[in-house]
Amino acid sequence: MPEEALAFLTANRIGVISVEMPNGAPHGATVHFAYQKDPFTFVFLTDRTYRKVEPMLDGKEARTSFVVGTDEAQMKTMQLDGIARLTDSDEHKDVYFERFPEKQAKAGDPDDAFIVFTPTWWRYTDFKASGGKLVVES
């Protein structure tokens, strides 16, 4: 993963996750995200009753896309495809709360749901790179 892409992820906190629903339709939602480099995964905290969680109930995985960077002024974006699932891992929770310590005080609701997303493909694009458009993908 190039340092430019990691710096971009660190500078941003919000993205759009899209999951494949049980009927095959896509569902997109804006979320806060945390990530870790090794293994390269993303963690989201949401509510178990929200639509984006539905395809992951009962231990199922969901085909998922995730996008960070929709700011026209910044002109950088990262697009990722992969698999998402619910997690109860303390490691994943720690990754999330390290990025969002203010949310830990509200954690513990029985409807809390942590999603871990593992990319299988990604592309980082910087349309304003000094040497011209920069595109790096896995």
C-alpha positions in Angstrom: 0.0 0.0 0.0 1.6 3.3 -1.0 2.2 5.9 1.7 0.0 8.4 -0.2 -3.0 6.1 0.0 -2.4 5.5 3.8 -2.0 9.2 4.4 -5.3 9.8 2.6 -7.1 7.2 4.7 -5.7 8.7 7.9 -6.8 12.2 6.9 -10.4 11.0 6.2 -12.9 9.6 8.7 -16.1 9.1 6.6 -16.8 6.9 3.6 -19.7 5.1 1.9 -20.2 1.4 2.3 -22.4 -0.5 -0.1 -23.5 -4.1 0.7 -25.3 -6.6 -1.4 -28.6 -7.3 0.3 -30.1 -10.8 0.5 -32.3 -10.1 -2.6 -29.3 -9.0 -4.6 -30.0 -5.3 -4.5 -27.2 -2.9 -3.4 -27.6 -0.7 -0.2 -25.3 2.2 0.5 -24.7 4.1 3.7 -22.3 6.7 5.0 -20.2 5.5 7.9 -17.3 6.5 10.1 -14.4 4.1 9.5 -11.2 3.0 11.1 -8.6 0.8 9.4 -5.5 -1.2 10.1 -2.6 -1.8 7.8 -1.8 -5.4 8.7 -4.0 -7.2 7.9 -5.5 -4.5 5.7 -9.0 -4.2 7.0 -11.6 -1.6 7.9 -13.9 -1.5 10.9 -17.3 0.2 11.2 -19.6 0.6 14.2 -23.3 0.6 13.5 -26.6 -0.5 14.9 -27.6 -4.1 14.5 -31.1 -3.0 13.3 -29.8 -1.0 10.3 -30.3 -2.3 6.8 -26.5 -2.6 6.1 -26.2 -5.3 8.8 -29.1 -7.4 7.4 -27.0 -9.5 4.9 -24.4 -10.3 7.6 -26.7 -11.6 10.3 -26.4 -15.3 11.3 -22.6 -15.2 10.6 -23.0 -14.6 6.9 -20.6 -12.6 4.7 -21.7 -9.8 2.3 -20.1 -8.7 -0.9 -19.2 -5.1 -0.2 -17.8 -2.0 -1.8 -16.4 1.0 0.1 -15.5 4.5 -1.1 -13.5 7.2 0.7 -13.2 10.6 -0.9 -16.1 12.3 -2.6 -14.8 15.9 -2.1 -14.5 17.6 -5.4 -12.0 20.1 -4.0 -9.7 17.4 -2.7 -9.9 15.3 -5.9 -8.6 12.1 -4.3 -10.5 8.9 -3.8 -10.1 5.3 -2.8 -12.4 2.6 -4.0 -12.4 -0.9 -2.5 -14.3 -4.2 -3.1 -14.3 -7.1 -0.8 -16.1 -9.0 1.9 -17.7 -7.7 5.1 -18.9 -9.6 8.2 -19.9 -8.9 11.7 -17.2 -9.2 14.3 -16.9 -9.4 18.1 -13.2 -9.3 18.1 -11.6 -7.1 20.8 -8.8 -6.3 18.3 -11.3 -4.9 15.8 -13.0 -2.9 18.5 -9.7 -1.5 19.7 -8.9 -0.4 16.1 -12.2 1.5 15.9 -12.0 3.1 19.4 -8.4 4.1 18.9 -9.6 6.3 16.0 -12.9 7.3 17.7 -12.2 7.4 21.4 -15.2 9.7 22.0 -17.5 6.9 20.9 -16.3 4.4 23.5 -18.3 6.1 26.2 -21.5 5.3 24.3 -20.5 1.7 23.4 -22.0 -1.4 24.9 -25.5 -1.0 23.6 -26.9 -4.5 22.9 -27.7 -3.3 19.3 -24.1 -2.3 18.6 -22.7 -4.1 15.6 -19.1 -4.0 14.5 -18.4 -4.8 10.8 -15.0 -5.8 9.6 -14.4 -5.3 5.9 -11.5 -7.1 4.1 -10.7 -5.7 0.7 -9.9 -8.0 -2.1 -9.3 -5.2 -4.6 -8.6 -1.5 -4.2 -7.7 1.6 -6.2 -6.4 5.0 -5.0 -6.6 7.9 -7.4 -5.1 11.4 -6.9 -6.3 13.6 -9.7 -4.1 16.5 -8.6 -0.8 14.7 -8.1 2.2 16.8 -8.9 3.3 14.6 -11.8 -0.2 14.3 -13.2 -3.0 11.9 -12.3 -1.8 9.2 -10.0 -3.6 5.8 -10.0 -2.4 2.9 -7.9 -4.3 -0.3 -7.5 -3.9 -3.7 -6.0 
